[in-house]
Amino acid sequence: MFYYVLKYVVLGPLLRLMFRPRIEGLEHIPEDGAAIVAGNHLSFSDHFLLPAILRRRITFLAKAEYFTGPGVKGRLTAAFFRSAGQIPVDRSGKEAGQAAIREGLGVLSKGELLGIYPEGTRSHDGRLYKGKVGVAVMALKAGVPVIPCAMVGTFEIQPPGQRLPKIKRVTVRLGKPLDFSRYEGMENEKAVIRAVTDEIMYAILGLSGQEYVDRYAAEVKAELEQAKKAARRRG
């Protein structure tokens, strides 16, 4: 119930007023049945824009940190994400990745829409980074299509570290569903799941027009953080 209150009464109208989202390819979202919507991730605002414009409910795998923050702000954030039907995902370690896949498959088994950011984290510089293979595993195991999605302009309205977004128009592009039924029964083959993941990322790239980096975003972020710490020690 709270999901629809947010969508139609609270956040939805506010987001449409602030960002006047230009929506392209909405017809590619199936009217019913399970599917994965896989998109780039440029801003905290991404979590709310897509649910606001889709006719159907969509459940995102959200990072666990949104549910474990300290203080009043942390509790309010956790309550908000839970009420909106979002699922916490621990992103540390291999077993955490398997847990995320199980949660995602649970959503798909109910014939629902699952939203996922294959990069695994927000882009810190606006570029598109290498996708993690969980999206491919879920698509192959569940036998569902993947709809590529690109947020355009959300990095400019709210880059990482900026608390309040700028009021500026954004675009949401949805591509044609990707069918991977040709790989049925091959979800455990590493070469196949890597190829499927790369095909999904290439489709997102075609919609977003971003610069692509063939490295994981989390690795690049960690290197940058280490470099900053080293610079502070030298200073």
Number of C-alpha atoms within 10 A of each C-alpha: 8 13 20 15 12 19 22 13 12 13 18 19 15 15 18 16 13 14 19 15 21 13 15 14 12 15 10 13 21 14 9 10 14 21 25 29 23 23 29 30 28 27 24 20 18 19 18 15 22 21 22 22 20 13 12 14 17 22 22 23 22 22 17 15 15 19 21 13 14 13 8 9 10 15 14 15 17 21 13 17 18 16 13 22 16 21 18 20 21 16 18 9 8 8 11 13 17 15 14 22 19 13 17 26 20 15 21 22 15 10 14 19 23 22 26 23 21 21 23 22 20 22 22 18 12 21 19 27 26 19 25 20 20 21 25 26 24 23 27 25 16 19 19 21 20 27 23 26 31 26 25 22 20 25 23 15 19 19 22 15 9 11 9 11 17 14 13 14 16 20 18 23 18 25 21 16 20 17 15 16 13 8 15 12 11 15 19 11 11 12 11 17 23 17 13 23 22 18 17 24 25 17 22 24 21 14 20 22 12 16 10 14 12 10 13 17 23 17 10 15 15 11 12 12 12 12 12 12 12 11 10 9 8 7 6
